[in-house]
């Protein structure tokens, strides 16, 4: 593998019942000679990233202003 890059896009989409949800689209580009097994394994690893797992769990965001 020579290079890995990713691109995230956040959009709002309407679901049934007029509910608007945030959708994050992640595009991962792998550059270099990799077979399908290697590519699949790298995607599996990317999906185990702590940030990915947190976002998939639909966290609640709490914001506090500290003096």
mmCIF file as Biopython writes it, N, C-alpha, C and O atoms, coordinates in Angstrom:
data_model
#
loop_
_atom_site.group_PDB
_atom_site.id
_atom_site.type_symbol
_atom_site.label_atom_id
_atom_site.label_alt_id
_atom_site.label_comp_id
_atom_site.label_asym_id
_atom_site.label_entity_id
_atom_site.label_seq_id
_atom_site.pdbx_PDB_ins_code
_atom_site.Cartn_x
_atom_site.Cartn_y
_atom_site.Cartn_z
_atom_site.occupancy
_atom_site.B_iso_or_equiv
_atom_site.auth_seq_id
_atom_site.auth_asym_id
_atom_site.pdbx_PDB_model_num
ATOM 1   N N  . UNK A ? 1  ? 0.838   -1.158 0.000  1.0 0.0 1  A 1 
ATOM 2   C CA . UNK A ? 1  ? 0.000   0.000  0.000  1.0 0.0 1  A 1 
ATOM 3   C C  . UNK A ? 1  ? 0.891   1.231  0.000  1.0 0.0 1  A 1 
ATOM 4   O O  . UNK A ? 1  ? 1.873   1.311  0.738  1.0 0.0 1  A 1 
ATOM 5   N N  . UNK A ? 2  ? 0.532   2.173  -0.832 1.0 0.0 2  A 1 
ATOM 6   C CA . UNK A ? 2  ? 1.295   3.418  -0.938 1.0 0.0 2  A 1 
ATOM 7   C C  . UNK A ? 2  ? 0.661   4.557  -0.156 1.0 0.0 2  A 1 
ATOM 8   O O  . UNK A ? 2  ? 1.357   5.374  0.447  1.0 0.0 2  A 1 
ATOM 9   N N  . UNK A ? 3  ? -0.673  4.607  -0.172 1.0 0.0 3  A 1 
ATOM 10  C CA . UNK A ? 3  ? -1.340  5.755  0.421  1.0 0.0 3  A 1 
ATOM 11  C C  . UNK A ? 3  ? -2.770  5.397  0.802  1.0 0.0 3  A 1 
ATOM 12  O O  . UNK A ? 3  ? -3.426  4.598  0.135  1.0 0.0 3  A 1 
ATOM 13  N N  . UNK A ? 4  ? -3.242  6.010  1.896  1.0 0.0 4  A 1 
ATOM 14  C CA . UNK A ? 4  ? -4.643  5.894  2.310  1.0 0.0 4  A 1 
ATOM 15  C C  . UNK A ? 4  ? -5.175  7.305  2.481  1.0 0.0 4  A 1 
ATOM 16  O O  . UNK A ? 4  ? -4.533  8.142  3.115  1.0 0.0 4  A 1 
ATOM 17  N N  . UNK A ? 5  ? -6.328  7.567  1.927  1.0 0.0 5  A 1 
ATOM 18  C CA . UNK A ? 5  ? -6.972  8.862  2.166  1.0 0.0 5  A 1 
ATOM 19  C C  . UNK A ? 5  ? -8.453  8.622  2.395  1.0 0.0 5  A 1 
ATOM 20  O O  . UNK A ? 5  ? -9.034  7.660  1.894  1.0 0.0 5  A 1 
ATOM 21  N N  . UNK A ? 6  ? -9.039  9.509  3.153  1.0 0.0 6  A 1 
ATOM 22  C CA . UNK A ? 6  ? -10.474 9.403  3.362  1.0 0.0 6  A 1 
ATOM 23  C C  . UNK A ? 6  ? -11.111 10.774 3.276  1.0 0.0 6  A 1 
ATOM 24  O O  . UNK A ? 6  ? -10.466 11.800 3.496  1.0 0.0 6  A 1 
ATOM 25  N N  . UNK A ? 7  ? -12.381 10.766 2.954  1.0 0.0 7  A 1 
ATOM 26  C CA . UNK A ? 7  ? -13.139 11.988 2.798  1.0 0.0 7  A 1 
ATOM 27  C C  . UNK A ? 7  ? -14.487 11.772 3.471  1.0 0.0 7  A 1 
ATOM 28  O O  . UNK A ? 7  ? -15.162 10.774 3.225  1.0 0.0 7  A 1 
ATOM 29  N N  . UNK A ? 8  ? -14.869 12.714 4.320  1.0 0.0 8  A 1 
ATOM 30  C CA . UNK A ? 8  ? -16.159 12.635 4.998  1.0 0.0 8  A 1 
ATOM 31  C C  . UNK A ? 8  ? -17.066 13.747 4.508  1.0 0.0 8  A 1 
ATOM 32  O O  . UNK A ? 8  ? -16.626 14.868 4.258  1.0 0.0 8  A 1 
ATOM 33  N N  . UNK A ? 9  ? -18.342 13.415 4.378  1.0 0.0 9  A 1 
ATOM 34  C CA . UNK A ? 9  ? -19.333 14.412 3.987  1.0 0.0 9  A 1 
ATOM 35  C C  . UNK A ? 9  ? -20.520 14.263 4.928  1.0 0.0 9  A 1 
ATOM 36  O O  . UNK A ? 9  ? -21.033 13.163 5.134  1.0 0.0 9  A 1 
ATOM 37  N N  . UNK A ? 10 ? -20.943 15.375 5.491  1.0 0.0 10 A 1 
ATOM 38  C CA . UNK A ? 10 ? -22.100 15.371 6.386  1.0 0.0 10 A 1 
ATOM 39  C C  . UNK A ? 10 ? -23.277 15.994 5.650  1.0 0.0 10 A 1 
ATOM 40  O O  . UNK A ? 10 ? -23.154 17.070 5.064  1.0 0.0 10 A 1 
ATOM 41  N N  . UNK A ? 11 ? -24.410 15.318 5.682  1.0 0.0 11 A 1 
ATOM 42  C CA . UNK A ? 11 ? -25.615 15.865 5.056  1.0 0.0 11 A 1 
ATOM 43  C C  . UNK A ? 11 ? -26.809 15.558 5.946  1.0 0.0 11 A 1 
ATOM 44  O O  . UNK A ? 11 ? -26.729 14.724 6.849  1.0 0.0 11 A 1 
ATOM 45  N N  . UNK A ? 12 ? -27.890 16.224 5.688  1.0 0.0 12 A 1 
ATOM 46  C CA . UNK A ? 12 ? -29.137 15.976 6.409  1.0 0.0 12 A 1 
ATOM 47  C C  . UNK A ? 12 ? -30.116 15.363 5.420  1.0 0.0 12 A 1 
ATOM 48  O O  . UNK A ? 12 ? -30.304 15.867 4.313  1.0 0.0 12 A 1 
ATOM 49  N N  . UNK A ? 13 ? -30.737 14.262 5.841  1.0 0.0 13 A 1 
ATOM 50  C CA . UNK A ? 13 ? -31.676 13.569 4.967  1.0 0.0 13 A 1 
ATOM 51  C C  . UNK A ? 13 ? -32.984 13.342 5.699  1.0 0.0 13 A 1 
ATOM 52  O O  . UNK A ? 13 ? -33.014 13.082 6.902  1.0 0.0 13 A 1 
ATOM 53  N N  . UNK A ? 14 ? -34.054 13.446 4.945  1.0 0.0 14 A 1 
ATOM 54  C CA . UNK A ? 14 ? -35.374 13.244 5.515  1.0 0.0 14 A 1 
ATOM 55  C C  . UNK A ? 14 ? -35.734 11.764 5.443  1.0 0.0 14 A 1 
ATOM 56  O O  . UNK A ? 14 ? -35.584 11.116 4.407  1.0 0.0 14 A 1 
ATOM 57  N N  . UNK A ? 15 ? -36.209 11.255 6.561  1.0 0.0 15 A 1 
ATOM 58  C CA . UNK A ? 15 ? -36.675 9.870  6.603  1.0 0.0 15 A 1 
ATOM 59  C C  . UNK A ? 15 ? -38.196 9.887  6.691  1.0 0.0 15 A 1 
ATOM 60  O O  . UNK A ? 15 ? -38.817 10.950 6.716  1.0 0.0 15 A 1 
ATOM 61  N N  . UNK A ? 16 ? -38.782 8.707  6.738  1.0 0.0 16 A 1 
ATOM 62  C CA . UNK A ? 16 ? -40.236 8.615  6.874  1.0 0.0 16 A 1 
ATOM 63  C C  . UNK A ? 16 ? -40.692 9.384  8.103  1.0 0.0 16 A 1 
ATOM 64  O O  . UNK A ? 16 ? -40.014 9.390  9.131  1.0 0.0 16 A 1 
ATOM 65  N N  . UNK A ? 17 ? -41.824 10.022 7.992  1.0 0.0 17 A 1 
ATOM 66  C CA . UNK A ? 17 ? -42.349 10.770 9.117  1.0 0.0 17 A 1 
ATOM 67  C C  . UNK A ? 17 ? -41.728 12.140 9.268  1.0 0.0 17 A 1 
ATOM 68  O O  . UNK A ? 17 ? -41.827 12.757 10.328 1.0 0.0 17 A 1 
ATOM 69  N N  . UNK A ? 18 ? -41.084 12.626 8.206  1.0 0.0 18 A 1 
ATOM 70  C CA . UNK A ? 18 ? -40.484 13.956 8.200  1.0 0.0 18 A 1 
ATOM 71  C C  . UNK A ? 18 ? -39.393 14.136 9.242  1.0 0.0 18 A 1 
ATOM 72  O O  . UNK A ? 18 ? -39.132 15.265 9.659  1.0 0.0 18 A 1 
ATOM 73  N N  . UNK A ? 19 ? -38.757 13.078 9.667  1.0 0.0 19 A 1 
ATOM 74  C CA . UNK A ? 19 ? -37.638 13.171 10.592 1.0 0.0 19 A 1 
ATOM 75  C C  . UNK A ? 19 ? -36.381 13.451 9.799  1.0 0.0 19 A 1 
ATOM 76  O O  . UNK A ? 19 ? -36.096 12.765 8.817  1.0 0.0 19 A 1 
ATOM 77  N N  . UNK A ? 20 ? -35.630 14.450 10.217 1.0 0.0 20 A 1 
ATOM 78  C CA . UNK A ? 20 ? -34.376 14.782 9.540  1.0 0.0 20 A 1 
ATOM 79  C C  . UNK A ? 20 ? -33.234 14.191 10.355 1.0 0.0 20 A 1 
ATOM 80  O O  . UNK A ? 20 ? -33.138 14.412 11.563 1.0 0.0 20 A 1 
ATOM 81  N N  . UNK A ? 21 ? -32.371 13.438 9.684  1.0 0.0 21 A 1 
ATOM 82  C CA . UNK A ? 21 ? -31.243 12.803 10.355 1.0 0.0 21 A 1 
ATOM 83  C C  . UNK A ? 21 ? -29.940 13.235 9.683  1.0 0.0 21 A 1 
ATOM 84  O O  . UNK A ? 21 ? -29.898 13.539 8.491  1.0 0.0 21 A 1 
ATOM 85  N N  . UNK A ? 22 ? -28.889 13.251 10.485 1.0 0.0 22 A 1 
ATOM 86  C CA . UNK A ? 22 ? -27.553 13.513 9.940  1.0 0.0 22 A 1 
ATOM 87  C C  . UNK A ? 22 ? -27.017 12.232 9.332  1.0 0.0 22 A 1 
ATOM 88  O O  . UNK A ? 22 ? -27.113 11.164 9.936  1.0 0.0 22 A 1 
ATOM 89  N N  . UNK A ? 23 ? -26.453 12.338 8.137  1.0 0.0 23 A 1 
ATOM 90  C CA . UNK A ? 23 ? -25.833 11.197 7.469  1.0 0.0 23 A 1 
ATOM 91  C C  . UNK A ? 23 ? -24.384 11.568 7.157  1.0 0.0 23 A 1 
ATOM 92  O O  . UNK A ? 23 ? -24.117 12.581 6.510  1.0 0.0 23 A 1 
ATOM 93  N N  . UNK A ? 24 ? -23.462 10.743 7.620  1.0 0.0 24 A 1 
ATOM 94  C CA . UNK A ? 24 ? -22.047 10.952 7.327  1.0 0.0 24 A 1 
ATOM 95  C C  . UNK A ? 24 ? -21.629 9.904  6.304  1.0 0.0 24 A 1 
ATOM 96  O O  . UNK A ? 24 ? -21.733 8.704  6.555  1.0 0.0 24 A 1 
ATOM 97  N N  . UNK A ? 25 ? -21.160 10.362 5.158  1.0 0.0 25 A 1 
ATOM 98  C CA . UNK A ? 25 ? -20.673 9.464  4.121  1.0 0.0 25 A 1 
ATOM 99  C C  . UNK A ? 25 ? -19.145 9.488  4.161  1.0 0.0 25 A 1 
ATOM 100 O O  . UNK A ? 25 ? -18.524 10.550 4.108  1.0 0.0 25 A 1 
ATOM 101 N N  . UNK A ? 26 ? -18.558 8.305  4.255  1.0 0.0 26 A 1 
ATOM 102 C CA . UNK A ? 26 ? -17.100 8.190  4.329  1.0 0.0 26 A 1 
ATOM 103 C C  . UNK A ? 26 ? -16.608 7.478  3.079  1.0 0.0 26 A 1 
ATOM 104 O O  . UNK A ? 26 ? -17.026 6.358  2.788  1.0 0.0 26 A 1 
ATOM 105 N N  . UNK A ? 27 ? -15.721 8.133  2.344  1.0 0.0 27 A 1 
ATOM 106 C CA . UNK A ? 27 ? -15.094 7.536  1.171  1.0 0.0 27 A 1 
ATOM 107 C C  . UNK A ? 27 ? -13.627 7.290  1.500  1.0 0.0 27 A 1 
ATOM 108 O O  . UNK A ? 27 ? -12.888 8.224  1.812  1.0 0.0 27 A 1 
ATOM 109 N N  . UNK A ? 28 ? -13.216 6.041  1.428  1.0 0.0 28 A 1 
ATOM 110 C CA . UNK A ? 28 ? -11.829 5.664  1.696  1.0 0.0 28 A 1 
ATOM 111 C C  . UNK A ? 28 ? -11.185 5.274  0.377  1.0 0.0 28 A 1 
ATOM 112 O O  . UNK A ? 28 ? -11.740 4.476  -0.378 1.0 0.0 28 A 1 
ATOM 113 N N  . UNK A ? 29 ? -10.012 5.836  0.097  1.0 0.0 29 A 1 
ATOM 114 C CA . UNK A ? 29 ? -9.264  5.507  -1.114 1.0 0.0 29 A 1 
ATOM 115 C C  . UNK A ? 29 ? -7.954  4.847  -0.714 1.0 0.0 29 A 1 
ATOM 116 O O  . UNK A ? 29 ? -7.162  5.419  0.035  1.0 0.0 29 A 1 
ATOM 117 N N  . UNK A ? 30 ? -7.733  3.646  -1.214 1.0 0.0 30 A 1 
ATOM 118 C CA . UNK A ? 30 ? -6.498  2.899  -0.972 1.0 0.0 30 A 1 
ATOM 119 C C  . UNK A ? 30 ? -5.699  2.895  -2.269 1.0 0.0 30 A 1 
ATOM 120 O O  . UNK A ? 30 ? -6.189  2.448  -3.306 1.0 0.0 30 A 1 
ATOM 121 N N  . UNK A ? 31 ? -4.476  3.390  -2.207 1.0 0.0 31 A 1 
ATOM 122 C CA . UNK A ? 31 ? -3.627  3.462  -3.388 1.0 0.0 31 A 1 
ATOM 123 C C  . UNK A ? 31 ? -2.488  2.454  -3.238 1.0 0.0 31 A 1 
ATOM 124 O O  . UNK A ? 31 ? -1.861  2.367  -2.182 1.0 0.0 31 A 1 
ATOM 125 N N  . UNK A ? 32 ? -2.230  1.703  -4.289 1.0 0.0 32 A 1 
ATOM 126 C CA . UNK A ? 32 ? -1.158  0.717  -4.276 1.0 0.0 32 A 1 
ATOM 127 C C  . UNK A ? 32 ? -1.693  -0.662 -4.608 1.0 0.0 32 A 1 
ATOM 128 O O  . UNK A ? 32 ? -2.895  -0.853 -4.792 1.0 0.0 32 A 1 
ATOM 129 N N  . UNK A ? 33 ? -0.786  -1.614 -4.682 1.0 0.0 33 A 1 
ATOM 130 C CA . UNK A ? 33 ? -1.162  -2.985 -5.036 1.0 0.0 33 A 1 
ATOM 131 C C  . UNK A ? 33 ? -1.703  -3.706 -3.811 1.0 0.0 33 A 1 
ATOM 132 O O  . UNK A ? 33 ? -0.966  -4.011 -2.874 1.0 0.0 33 A 1 
ATOM 133 N N  . UNK A ? 34 ? -2.994  -3.971 -3.836 1.0 0.0 34 A 1 
ATOM 134 C CA . UNK A ? 34 ? -3.661  -4.711 -2.766 1.0 0.0 34 A 1 
ATOM 135 C C  . UNK A ? 34 ? -4.641  -5.686 -3.402 1.0 0.0 34 A 1 
ATOM 136 O O  . UNK A ? 34 ? -5.334  -5.345 -4.360 1.0 0.0 34 A 1 
ATOM 137 N N  . UNK A ? 35 ? -4.694  -6.899 -2.864 1.0 0.0 35 A 1 
ATOM 138 C CA . UNK A ? 35 ? -5.699  -7.828 -3.365 1.0 0.0 35 A 1 
ATOM 139 C C  . UNK A ? 35 ? -7.007  -7.608 -2.605 1.0 0.0 35 A 1 
ATOM 140 O O  . UNK A ? 35 ? -7.055  -6.835 -1.647 1.0 0.0 35 A 1 
ATOM 141 N N  . UNK A ? 36 ? -8.056  -8.286 -3.035 1.0 0.0 36 A 1 
ATOM 142 C CA . UNK A ? 36 ? -9.372  -8.095 -2.429 1.0 0.0 36 A 1 
ATOM 143 C C  . UNK A ? 36 ? -9.374  -8.444 -0.937 1.0 0.0 36 A 1 
ATOM 144 O O  . UNK A ? 36 ? -10.041 -7.778 -0.145 1.0 0.0 36 A 1 
ATOM 145 N N  . UNK A ? 37 ? -8.639  -9.475 -0.558 1.0 0.0 37 A 1 
ATOM 146 C CA . UNK A ? 37 ? -8.571  -9.867 0.855  1.0 0.0 37 A 1 
ATOM 147 C C  . UNK A ? 37 ? -7.944  -8.763 1.691  1.0 0.0 37 A 1 
ATOM 148 O O  . UNK A ? 37 ? -8.428  -8.467 2.783  1.0 0.0 37 A 1 
ATOM 149 N N  . UNK A ? 38 ? -6.887  -8.158 1.202  1.0 0.0 38 A 1 
ATOM 150 C CA . UNK A ? 38 ? -6.233  -7.068 1.926  1.0 0.0 38 A 1 
ATOM 151 C C  . UNK A ? 38 ? -7.146  -5.847 2.022  1.0 0.0 38 A 1 
ATOM 152 O O  . UNK A ? 38 ? -7.226  -5.208 3.071  1.0 0.0 38 A 1 
ATOM 153 N N  . UNK A ? 39 ? -7.826  -5.529 0.935  1.0 0.0 39 A 1 
ATOM 154 C CA . UNK A ? 39 ? -8.737  -4.387 0.938  1.0 0.0 39 A 1 
ATOM 155 C C  . UNK A ? 39 ? -9.882  -4.609 1.923  1.0 0.0 39 A 1 
ATOM 156 O O  . UNK A ? 39 ? -10.255 -3.703 2.668  1.0 0.0 39 A 1 
ATOM 157 N N  . UNK A ? 40 ? -10.431 -5.812 1.919  1.0 0.0 40 A 1 
ATOM 158 C CA . UNK A ? 40 ? -11.515 -6.143 2.850  1.0 0.0 40 A 1 
ATOM 159 C C  . UNK A ? 40 ? -11.050 -6.040 4.299  1.0 0.0 40 A 1 
ATOM 160 O O  . UNK A ? 40 ? -11.785 -5.550 5.156  1.0 0.0 40 A 1 
ATOM 161 N N  . UNK A ? 41 ? -9.847  -6.495 4.569  1.0 0.0 41 A 1 
ATOM 162 C CA . UNK A ? 41 ? -9.299  -6.448 5.934  1.0 0.0 41 A 1 
ATOM 163 C C  . UNK A ? 41 ? -9.075  -5.000 6.377  1.0 0.0 41 A 1 
ATOM 164 O O  . UNK A ? 41 ? -9.355  -4.655 7.525  1.0 0.0 41 A 1 
ATOM 165 N N  . UNK A ? 42 ? -8.579  -4.162 5.485  1.0 0.0 42 A 1 
ATOM 166 C CA . UNK A ? 42 ? -8.377  -2.758 5.829  1.0 0.0 42 A 1 
ATOM 167 C C  . UNK A ? 42 ? -9.702  -2.048 6.106  1.0 0.0 42 A 1 
ATOM 168 O O  . UNK A ? 42 ? -9.767  -1.193 6.989  1.0 0.0 42 A 1 
ATOM 169 N N  . UNK A ? 43 ? -10.751 -2.387 5.370  1.0 0.0 43 A 1 
ATOM 170 C CA . UNK A ? 43 ? -12.069 -1.822 5.636  1.0 0.0 43 A 1 
ATOM 171 C C  . UNK A ? 43 ? -12.583 -2.298 6.994  1.0 0.0 43 A 1 
ATOM 172 O O  . UNK A ? 43 ? -13.162 -1.522 7.754  1.0 0.0 43 A 1 
ATOM 173 N N  . UNK A ? 44 ? -12.370 -3.559 7.285  1.0 0.0 44 A 1 
ATOM 174 C CA . UNK A ? 44 ? -12.769 -4.113 8.585  1.0 0.0 44 A 1 
ATOM 175 C C  . UNK A ? 44 ? -12.077 -3.356 9.725  1.0 0.0 44 A 1 
ATOM 176 O O  . UNK A ? 44 ? -12.707 -3.020 10.727 1.0 0.0 44 A 1 
ATOM 177 N N  . UNK A ? 45 ? -10.800 -3.097 9.565  1.0 0.0 45 A 1 
ATOM 178 C CA . UNK A ? 45 ? -10.032 -2.355 10.575 1.0 0.0 45 A 1 
ATOM 179 C C  . UNK A ? 45 ? -10.563 -0.928 10.696 1.0 0.0 45 A 1 
ATOM 180 O O  . UNK A ? 45 ? -10.711 -0.416 11.806 1.0 0.0 45 A 1 
ATOM 181 N N  . UNK A ? 46 ? -10.850 -0.281 9.564  1.0 0.0 46 A 1 
ATOM 182 C CA . UNK A ? 46 ? -11.373 1.093  9.582  1.0 0.0 46 A 1 
ATOM 183 C C  . UNK A ? 46 ? -12.696 1.165  10.344 1.0 0.0 46 A 1 
ATOM 184 O O  . UNK A ? 46 ? -12.958 2.143  11.044 1.0 0.0 46 A 1 
ATOM 185 N N  . UNK A ? 47 ? -13.514 0.147  10.210 1.0 0.0 47 A 1 
ATOM 186 C CA . UNK A ? 47 ? -14.810 0.124  10.882 1.0 0.0 47 A 1 
ATOM 187 C C  . UNK A ? 47 ? -14.697 -0.140 12.379 1.0 0.0 47 A 1 
ATOM 188 O O  . UNK A ? 47 ? -15.675 0.020  13.109 1.0 0.0 47 A 1 
ATOM 189 N N  . UNK A ? 48 ? -13.526 -0.540 12.841 1.0 0.0 48 A 1 
ATOM 190 C CA . UNK A ? 48 ? -13.300 -0.769 14.269 1.0 0.0 48 A 1 
ATOM 191 C C  . UNK A ? 48 ? -12.667 0.442  14.953 1.0 0.0 48 A 1 
ATOM 192 O O  . UNK A ? 48 ? -12.386 0.405  16.151 1.0 0.0 48 A 1 
ATOM 193 N N  . UNK A ? 49 ? -12.446 1.500  14.203 1.0 0.0 49 A 1 
ATOM 194 C CA . UNK A ? 49 ? -11.878 2.736  14.744 1.0 0.0 49 A 1 
ATOM 195 C C  . UNK A ? 49 ? -12.795 3.251  15.859 1.0 0.0 49 A 1 
ATOM 196 O O  . UNK A ? 49 ? -14.015 3.263  15.696 1.0 0.0 49 A 1 
ATOM 197 N N  . UNK A ? 50 ? -12.222 3.674  16.982 1.0 0.0 50 A 1 
ATOM 198 C CA . UNK A ? 50 ? -13.062 4.160  18.093 1.0 0.0 50 A 1 
ATOM 199 C C  . UNK A ? 50 ? -13.994 5.317  17.705 1.0 0.0 50 A 1 
ATOM 200 O O  . UNK A ? 50 ? -15.122 5.386  18.194 1.0 0.0 50 A 1 
ATOM 201 N N  . UNK A ? 51 ? -13.545 6.207  16.850 1.0 0.0 51 A 1 
ATOM 202 C CA . UNK A ? 51 ? -14.404 7.318  16.434 1.0 0.0 51 A 1 
ATOM 203 C C  . UNK A ? 51 ? -15.569 6.789  15.600 1.0 0.0 51 A 1 
ATOM 204 O O  . UNK A ? 51 ? -16.706 7.224  15.782 1.0 0.0 51 A 1 
ATOM 205 N N  . UNK A ? 52 ? -15.299 5.864  14.698 1.0 0.0 52 A 1 
ATOM 206 C CA . UNK A ? 52 ? -16.355 5.262  13.869 1.0 0.0 52 A 1 
ATOM 207 C C  . UNK A ? 52 ? -17.387 4.566  14.756 1.0 0.0 52 A 1 
ATOM 208 O O  . UNK A ? 52 ? -18.592 4.735  14.569 1.0 0.0 52 A 1 
ATOM 209 N N  . UNK A ? 53 ? -16.914 3.794  15.709 1.0 0.0 53 A 1 
ATOM 210 C CA . UNK A ? 53 ? -17.821 3.062  16.597 1.0 0.0 53 A 1 
ATOM 211 C C  . UNK A ? 53 ? -18.676 4.024  17.431 1.0 0.0 53 A 1 
ATOM 212 O O  . UNK A ? 53 ? -19.861 3.776  17.654 1.0 0.0 53 A 1 
ATOM 213 N N  . UNK A ? 54 ? -18.071 5.111  17.883 1.0 0.0 54 A 1 
ATOM 214 C CA . UNK A ? 54 ? -18.821 6.092  18.666 1.0 0.0 54 A 1 
ATOM 215 C C  . UNK A ? 54 ? -19.906 6.740  17.818 1.0 0.0 54 A 1 
ATOM 216 O O  . UNK A ? 54 ? -21.045 6.867  18.267 1.0 0.0 54 A 1 
ATOM 217 N N  . UNK A ? 55 ? -19.574 7.147  16.612 1.0 0.0 55 A 1 
ATOM 218 C CA . UNK A ? 55 ? -20.561 7.792  15.750 1.0 0.0 55 A 1 
ATOM 219 C C  . UNK A ? 55 ? -21.685 6.831  15.363 1.0 0.0 55 A 1 
ATOM 220 O O  . UNK A ? 55 ? -22.833 7.253  15.222 1.0 0.0 55 A 1 
ATOM 221 N N  . UNK A ? 56 ? -21.375 5.570  15.192 1.0 0.0 56 A 1 
ATOM 222 C CA . UNK A ? 56 ? -22.405 4.582  14.846 1.0 0.0 56 A 1 
ATOM 223 C C  . UNK A ? 56 ? -23.376 4.332  15.993 1.0 0.0 56 A 1 
ATOM 224 O O  . UNK A ? 56 ? -24.499 3.882  15.768 1.0 0.0 56 A 1 
ATOM 225 N N  . UNK A ? 57 ? -22.953 4.619  17.212 1.0 0.0 57 A 1 
ATOM 226 C CA . UNK A ? 57 ? -23.798 4.326  18.373 1.0 0.0 57 A 1 
ATOM 227 C C  . UNK A ? 57 ? -24.799 5.445  18.676 1.0 0.0 57 A 1 
ATOM 228 O O  . UNK A ? 57 ? -25.495 5.386  19.690 1.0 0.0 57 A 1 
ATOM 229 N N  . UNK A ? 58 ? -24.881 6.458  17.816 1.0 0.0 58 A 1 
ATOM 230 C CA . UNK A ? 58 ? -25.821 7.569  17.967 1.0 0.0 58 A 1 
ATOM 231 C C  . UNK A ? 58 ? -25.670 8.241  19.331 1.0 0.0 58 A 1 
ATOM 232 O O  . UNK A ? 58 ? -26.607 8.248  20.130 1.0 0.0 58 A 1 
ATOM 233 N N  . UNK A ? 59 ? -24.496 8.803  19.593 1.0 0.0 59 A 1 
ATOM 234 C CA . UNK A ? 59 ? -24.273 9.410  20.911 1.0 0.0 59 A 1 
ATOM 235 C C  . UNK A ? 59 ? -25.091 10.687 21.104 1.0 0.0 59 A 1 
ATOM 236 O O  . UNK A ? 59 ? -25.466 11.357 20.142 1.0 0.0 59 A 1 
ATOM 237 N N  . UNK A ? 60 ? -25.351 10.998 22.352 1.0 0.0 60 A 1 
ATOM 238 C CA . UNK A ? 60 ? -25.947 12.292 22.701 1.0 0.0 60 A 1 
ATOM 239 C C  . UNK A ? 60 ? -24.815 13.276 22.903 1.0 0.0 60 A 1 
ATOM 240 O O  . UNK A ? 60 ? -23.792 12.943 23.502 1.0 0.0 60 A 1 
ATOM 241 N N  . UNK A ? 61 ? -24.994 14.472 22.411 1.0 0.0 61 A 1 
ATOM 242 C CA . UNK A ? 61 ? -23.971 15.501 22.561 1.0 0.0 61 A 1 
ATOM 243 C C  . UNK A ? 61 ? -24.394 16.432 23.679 1.0 0.0 61 A 1 
ATOM 244 O O  . UNK A ? 61 ? -25.465 17.034 23.614 1.0 0.0 61 A 1 
ATOM 245 N N  . UNK A ? 62 ? -23.572 16.556 24.693 1.0 0.0 62 A 1 
ATOM 246 C CA . UNK A ? 62 ? -23.803 17.486 25.787 1.0 0.0 62 A 1 
ATOM 247 C C  . UNK A ? 62 ? -22.722 18.551 25.720 1.0 0.0 62 A 1 
ATOM 248 O O  . UNK A ? 62 ? -21.535 18.234 25.656 1.0 0.0 62 A 1 
ATOM 249 N N  . UNK A ? 63 ? -23.125 19.797 25.735 1.0 0.0 63 A 1 
ATOM 250 C CA . UNK A ? 63 ? -22.174 20.894 25.674 1.0 0.0 63 A 1 
ATOM 251 C C  . UNK A ? 63 ? -22.300 21.725 26.936 1.0 0.0 63 A 1 
ATOM 252 O O  . UNK A ? 63 ? -23.401 22.099 27.341 1.0 0.0 63 A 1 
ATOM 253 N N  . UNK A ? 64 ? -21.170 22.009 27.550 1.0 0.0 64 A 1 
ATOM 254 C CA . UNK A ? 64 ? -21.158 22.835 28.757 1.0 0.0 64 A 1 
ATOM 255 C C  . UNK A ? 64 ? -20.195 23.985 28.524 1.0 0.0 64 A 1 
ATOM 256 O O  . UNK A ? 64 ? -19.131 23.814 27.930 1.0 0.0 64 A 1 
ATOM 257 N N  . UNK A ? 65 ? -20.578 25.138 28.994 1.0 0.0 65 A 1 
ATOM 258 C CA . UNK A ? 65 ? -19.728 26.312 28.928 1.0 0.0 65 A 1 
ATOM 259 C C  . UNK A ? 65 ? -19.097 26.507 30.294 1.0 0.0 65 A 1 
ATOM 260 O O  . UNK A ? 65 ? -19.804 26.716 31.280 1.0 0.0 65 A 1 
ATOM 261 N N  . UNK A ? 66 ? -17.789 26.441 30.363 1.0 0.0 66 A 1 
ATOM 262 C CA . UNK A ? 66 ? -17.077 26.602 31.620 1.0 0.0 66 A 1 
ATOM 263 C C  . UNK A ? 66 ? -16.523 28.010 31.698 1.0 0.0 66 A 1 
ATOM 264 O O  . UNK A ? 66 ? -16.040 28.564 30.711 1.0 0.0 66 A 1 
ATOM 265 N N  . UNK A ? 67 ? -16.602 28.579 32.895 1.0 0.0 67 A 1 
ATOM 266 C CA . UNK A ? 67 ? -16.102 29.938 33.104 1.0 0.0 67 A 1 
ATOM 267 C C  . UNK A ? 67 ? -14.595 29.950 33.159 1.0 0.0 67 A 1 
ATOM 268 O O  . UNK A ? 67 ? -13.992 31.010 33.329 1.0 0.0 67 A 1 
#
